[in-house]
Structures are given as structure tokens and as C-alpha cells.
Amino acid sequence: MIGRLRGTVAEVAEESAIIDVAGVGYLVFCSARTLRSLPGRDEMVVLDIETHVREDHIHLYGFSNPGEKEWFRRLQSVQGVGARVALAILSILTPAELSQAVAAQDRAMIGRASGVGPKLAARIVGELKDKVPAFEGFGAAAAPRAGAAPADGRLADAVSALVNLGYRQADAMGAVARVNRAQGGEASLESLIRGGLKELAG
């Protein structure tokens, strides 16, 4: 199995790139985000690779960072999500944004991806909400105002407080993420806890 490629960019197409490794051109399917991050033609690049072997083909999927590769795998654990749909989701959402969307049960955000209808979006957030590591992606929340505590610290502390009150971690993460988003990423720790309690009691 191929787990990583190091070579030069030979070609970039709409959904894939050809990476030249010692004279051999590997066709690698990528998200639009990864394709945009590639350097110019004949420049060196390193991509994490997920290899899919099927009876009728061998496909390579490339990622600019390990987080994107992990989410590619995680998304395909949901029924109805194949490689193409997973790449479509990763084309519009960073791993951090995807983590927040799942934690907040934000079906609309995931439903923006091509090929993801309302039912599939609901299935994705429902099945993956317990598979998002604690606080993953919370650091990518909207930048706080000057002098405010870092977003990731406030969110983590708020989730911890709710868990200590007896709520499930996945539920607490979702509630805090929704409150933080509703307040533009500038909610204080007290507001996050108070708003989270209201969300969980609703």
C-alpha cells in the first residue's frame, strides 16, 4: 500500500493531480482544498496517501495534512458516503470546521457539499458525533476580540464544566459549539456554560 508520495507536480486537473516520483506519474485524487494548496508545476510536494484497492481499480487519494486524511476515513464509515462525497465535503470544510459542524449537529453546513442531501447530512452528524475527539477543531472558532481568552481554552473549559455536571461529552461539545457560533465566537466562559445549559435543557 502507498501511504505517502514525495515528488514533483506534473499536472493538476479539476479533481486530481499527477505526481511525478522518479519518472513515474501517479494519478492522485484530491479535495479542491488540497489541489489549491499544491505548488507550481515541477515543484516538490509531499502528500499523505490513502490507497483504495478494488476488483476493477486501484485509486490513490492525496491529502495535504493528516487531519484531512483522518476525516476522509471517518466520513466513509457513514453509510452512503463514498470517496467522492468525502472529498466533496473536505473541499468546502477544513477538518476543524467539519469537527465543529458535527459537534454542533449543523446539517446545513455539511449539506453545502456537492452530493450531500438533507438525509445524508443528518446521518453524517448523527453517526459521527461520538467519534470526534474532544475539543478537536475548537481552536478554529471565530477569532475572539482583543483581550479575550483563546477560543479553544474557553470552549474546552465550558465543555469540561458541563461534563462535570453530568452531561455526556458529545452533547456538551455540541451545545457549546452552537452557543459559541451564535455569539460570533466571542462568548465568555460564563456565557458558554449558561448557554450550554439552556441548550441541553431544551
JOFENLIN-V915998 format. One record per residue. PHI is phi in whole degrees, 0 to 359 (NA if undefined). Layout:
# JOFENLIN-V915998
PHI / PHI
This chain:
# JOFENLIN-V915998
NA / 266 / 251 / 201 / 236 / 234 / 191 / 249 / 283 / 265 / 210 / 229 / 248 / 293 / 237 / 207 / 218 / 252 / 253 / 272 / 242 / 54 / 90 / 254 / 268 / 261 / 277 / 236 / 276 / 220 / 289 / 300 / 294 / 294 / 299 / 292 / 275 / 293 / 286 / 289 / 304 / 72 / 266 / 286 / 213 / 236 / 235 / 288 / 238 / 247 / 259 / 250 / 251 / 237 / 300 / 253 / 194 / 235 / 246 / 251 / 242 / 249 / 221 / 281 / 209 / 299 / 297 / 294 / 297 / 297 / 292 / 302 / 293 / 297 / 297 / 285 / 284 / 271 / 301 / 95 / 253 / 258 / 299 / 296 / 293 / 299 / 293 / 297 / 294 / 289 / 285 / 250 / 231 / 288 / 306 / 294 / 294 / 293 / 300 / 293 / 297 / 291 / 300 / 273 / 56 / 271 / 294 / 296 / 296 / 289 / 291 / 289 / 287 / 298 / 86 / 249 / 273 / 302 / 294 / 292 / 299 / 296 / 294 / 298 / 292 / 289 / 280 / 260 / 299 / 267 / 253 / 271 / 305 / 308 / 68 / 299 / 87 / 297 / 292 / 265 / 294 / 304 / 298 / 286 / 293 / 303 / 88 / 279 / 292 / 305 / 301 / 296 / 294 / 297 / 296 / 298 / 295 / 294 / 298 / 300 / 297 / 292 / 296 / 294 / 273 / 107 / 274 / 294 / 301 / 298 / 292 / 296 / 299 / 296 / 296 / 295 / 298 / 293 / 296 / 298 / 294 / 296 / 259 / 67 / 77 / 245 / 293 / 285 / 302 / 299 / 295 / 295 / 291 / 297 / 293 / 298 / 298 / 295 / 300 / 287 / 275 / 286
